[in-house]
Amino acid sequence: MGPLGWLLDAQVQVAGSPVLVREIVGNGFGLLSALLGLRRVVWAWPVGMIGNALLLTVFLGGVFATPQAHDLYGQAGRQVFFFAVSVYGWWRWRRNRRTDAGQAAVVPRWATGRERLAMLLAAVVGTALAYPVLAALGSWGPLPDAWILTGSLLATYGMARGWVEFWLVWIAVDAVGVPLLLRGGFYPSAAMYLVYGAFCAWGFVAWWRTSRVTRPRSVRPPTYTEAVA
């Protein structure tokens, strides 16, 4: 059996239940991507895309013969959307690096009031639209799965834009994802969601502090004496 065959078929026992090695490896790539994203390194995006490809095969159990009894189509679908949004994020951060040579790939900032309102509307509309689709597909837990799908896309887009709030969206996703994945038997993913939750709190504080340091300072207008000097 070659390395690829081993990755597709290998399993380990966790709490008496079979767990795919590729679920563990895929989440490992996801965590590495988050660490690189915290440091605003461009490689966060392609590393995350590898994890997306692996986890897609995990959540489509009926297609890829995973040991879990439930298909989470929202979880699977978000890996596809992640991949697409990551292409945008990768392009945007690489462009920023070329524009600001020697600087980080993105400068964290708070979203504007209009951007926050747009994110809130997108969260409500996206969840409302995804829910009936996932329910019709027979996804297990379609309502929380719909929010996880929508929130994950919003958080990924916010990361690409450099919004500090994207960390808070991830925390909201993790809070819903942990109980859903535990009930579905996706134990490595549930454990990783717990790790992500703590990590996102750390990332939020780090980006918030950076946004305060990099915030443009207001320039004092010159006095009359300075202006005519």
NUKEMAR-995893 format. One record per residue (C-alpha): residue number from 1; x, y, z. Coordinates in steps of 0.02 Angstrom, whole numbers, padded with zeros to 5 digits. Layout:
N
  pos      xx      yy      zz
  NUM       X       Y       Z
...
This chain:
229
  pos      xx      yy      zz
    1   00000   00000   00000
    2   00073   00168  -00053
    3   00067   00327   00052
    4  -00092   00388  -00034
    5  -00181   00222  -00010
    6  -00129   00218   00172
    7  -00194   00396   00198
    8  -00362   00353   00121
    9  -00389   00191   00216
   10  -00293   00202   00381
   11  -00394   00210   00541
   12  -00358   00224   00726
   13  -00467   00186   00876
   14  -00526   00334   00980
   15  -00635   00295   01132
   16  -00675   00127   01054
   17  -00733   00202   00888
   18  -00640   00197   00720
   19  -00574   00365   00661
   20  -00494   00400   00493
   21  -00313   00457   00495
   22  -00354   00579   00356
   23  -00477   00667   00472
   24  -00337   00693   00597
   25  -00214   00747   00461
   26  -00341   00863   00380
   27  -00376   00950   00545
   28  -00188   00962   00574
   29  -00170   01059   00412
   30  -00315   01167   00467
   31  -00231   01209   00631
   32  -00066   01248   00544
   33  -00161   01362   00425
   34  -00238   01453   00573
   35  -00066   01476   00653
   36   00003   01547   00492
   37  -00150   01658   00476
   38  -00121   01725   00651
   39   00054   01777   00596
   40  -00018   01844   00432
   41   00088   01730   00324
   42   00031   01702   00144
   43   00061   01514   00157
   44  -00090   01503   00272
   45  -00201   01489   00119
   46  -00122   01344   00020
   47  -00092   01246   00181
   48  -00276   01266   00225
   49  -00328   01210   00051
   50  -00240   01043   00077
   51  -00338   01019   00237
   52  -00500   01064   00147
   53  -00471   00929   00016
   54  -00441   00796   00148
   55  -00590   00844   00256
   56  -00705   00846   00106
   57  -00678   00658   00091
   58  -00712   00636   00278
   59  -00883   00720   00284
   60  -00947   00633   00126
   61  -00954   00464   00210
   62  -01071   00387   00082
   63  -00951   00425  -00059
   64  -00784   00393   00024
   65  -00834   00253   00143
   66  -00799   00336   00310
   67  -00842   00242   00471
   68  -00965   00373   00533
   69  -01148   00341   00504
   70  -01191   00522   00463
   71  -01160   00630   00310
   72  -01134   00815   00351
   73  -01163   00897   00183
   74  -01142   01071   00256
   75  -00973   01023   00326
   76  -00925   00945   00159
   77  -00991   01091   00059
   78  -00897   01217   00160
   79  -00733   01131   00115
   80  -00772   01166  -00068
   81  -00816   01347  -00032
   82  -00664   01363   00081
   83  -00556   01308  -00064
   84  -00633   01440  -00178
   85  -00624   01581  -00050
   86  -00446   01531  -00007
   87  -00396   01561  -00188
   88  -00459   01739  -00166
   89  -00372   01758   00002
   90  -00209   01689  -00068
   91  -00217   01811  -00215
   92  -00261   01959  -00105
   93  -00123   01929   00024
   94   00008   01897  -00111
   95  -00042   02060  -00195
   96  -00026   02153  -00030
   97   00148   02081  -00004
   98   00202   02142  -00176
   99   00129   02314  -00142
  100   00205   02333   00031
  101   00373   02246   00015
  102   00438   02179   00179
  103   00271   02201   00267
  104   00147   02071   00330
  105   00023   02007   00201
  106  -00122   02101   00281
  107  -00146   02242   00407
  108  -00283   02199   00533
  109  -00424   02325   00552
  110  -00599   02331   00620
  111  -00738   02318   00493
  112  -00838   02475   00461
  113  -01019   02489   00517
  114  -01079   02455   00341
  115  -00968   02302   00327
  116  -01030   02234   00493
  117  -01211   02257   00439
  118  -01174   02168   00276
  119  -01095   02023   00372
  120  -01246   02010   00487
  121  -01367   02008   00341
  122  -01261   01880   00250
  123  -01260   01770   00406
  124  -01450   01773   00421
  125  -01487   01754   00236
  126  -01352   01623   00208
  127  -01411   01514   00352
  128  -01593   01531   00298
  129  -01550   01479   00120
  130  -01433   01338   00167
  131  -01550   01257   00293
  132  -01686   01193   00172
  133  -01554   01136   00048
  134  -01460   01035   00179
  135  -01623   00966   00250
  136  -01677   00909   00076
  137  -01509   00825   00051
  138  -01532   00730   00213
  139  -01388   00814   00304
  140  -01381   00767   00487
  141  -01421   00920   00595
  142  -01464   01035   00449
  143  -01493   01195   00550
  144  -01327   01198   00645
  145  -01242   01131   00489
  146  -01315   01279   00392
  147  -01243   01405   00515
  148  -01074   01317   00517
  149  -01068   01326   00327
  150  -01120   01509   00319
  151  -01017   01568   00467
  152  -00861   01479   00405
  153  -00872   01565   00237
  154  -00898   01735   00318
  155  -00749   01707   00434
  156  -00637   01654   00290
  157  -00688   01805   00187
  158  -00659   01918   00338
  159  -00485   01845   00360
  160  -00446   01884   00178
  161  -00504   02063   00204
  162  -00405   02080   00366
  163  -00556   02112   00479
  164  -00523   02084   00664
  165  -00702   02023   00686
  166  -00672   01865   00585
  167  -00601   01782   00741
  168  -00765   01813   00833
  169  -00863   01733   00691
  170  -00752   01580   00704
  171  -00787   01567   00890
  172  -00974   01570   00854
  173  -00949   01432   00725
  174  -00849   01326   00847
  175  -00981   01345   00983
  176  -01109   01263   00869
  177  -00991   01141   00785
  178  -00923   01053   00940
  179  -01088   00975   01001
  180  -01142   00933   00822
  181  -00980   00841   00783
  182  -00979   00750   00949
  183  -01155   00684   00919
  184  -01104   00632   00742
  185  -00950   00536   00800
  186  -00823   00651   00717
  187  -00714   00656   00872
  188  -00550   00725   00800
  189  -00645   00866   00716
  190  -00742   00903   00876
  191  -00581   00908   00975
  192  -00501   01019   00845
  193  -00651   01137   00856
  194  -00617   01154   01042
  195  -00435   01194   01006
  196  -00490   01317   00871
  197  -00605   01404   00994
  198  -00463   01438   01117
  199  -00346   01482   00974
  200  -00472   01604   00899
  201  -00485   01695   01066
  202  -00295   01713   01063
  203  -00297   01766   00881
  204  -00431   01896   00913
  205  -00328   01978   01051
  206  -00171   01973   00943
  207  -00254   02052   00791
  208  -00345   02179   00901
  209  -00179   02236   00976
  210  -00098   02243   00804
  211  -00243   02347   00737
  212  -00214   02474   00876
  213  -00029   02486   00837
  214  -00053   02501   00648
  215  -00202   02619   00656
  216  -00160   02776   00558
  217  -00129   02921   00674
  218  -00222   03083   00644
  219  -00109   03220   00581
  220  -00117   03385   00677
  221  -00149   03529   00557
  222  -00007   03656   00556
  223  -00028   03815   00654
  224  -00028   03983   00565
  225   00151   04017   00619
  226   00209   03847   00554
  227   00115   03870   00391
  228   00194   04037   00348
  229   00367   03991   00412
